[in-house]
């Protein structure tokens, strides 16, 4: 399935949290903390409002956006006002 965000929205692939502690104990998925970082995979059509591009790594508000599953992978549709910044390596 393909999803194309509209307007000032972007589609972000959510980075999964740590699955193991520093001591080697595995954390079940239900107990993992929700991450606030992901990679942009698609952008909407409002070129004036969108300040990110595909493959940018972004930080976003903790409870922002709409979660969706595409082919078993977790994604988030965010408005640009929910994006806090771009992560640069």
HELIX and SHEET records of a PDB file:
HELIX    1   1 UNK A   29  UNK A   31  5                                   3    
HELIX    2   2 UNK A   80  UNK A   82  5                                   3    
SHEET    1   A 6 UNK A  66  UNK A  70  0                                        
SHEET    2   A 6 UNK A  73  UNK A  79 -1                                        
SHEET    3   A 6 UNK A   9  UNK A  14 -1                                        
SHEET    4   A 6 UNK A  37  UNK A  43 -1                                        
SHEET    5   A 6 UNK A  57  UNK A  60 -1                                        
SHEET    6   A 6 UNK A  83  UNK A  87 -1                                        
END                                                                             
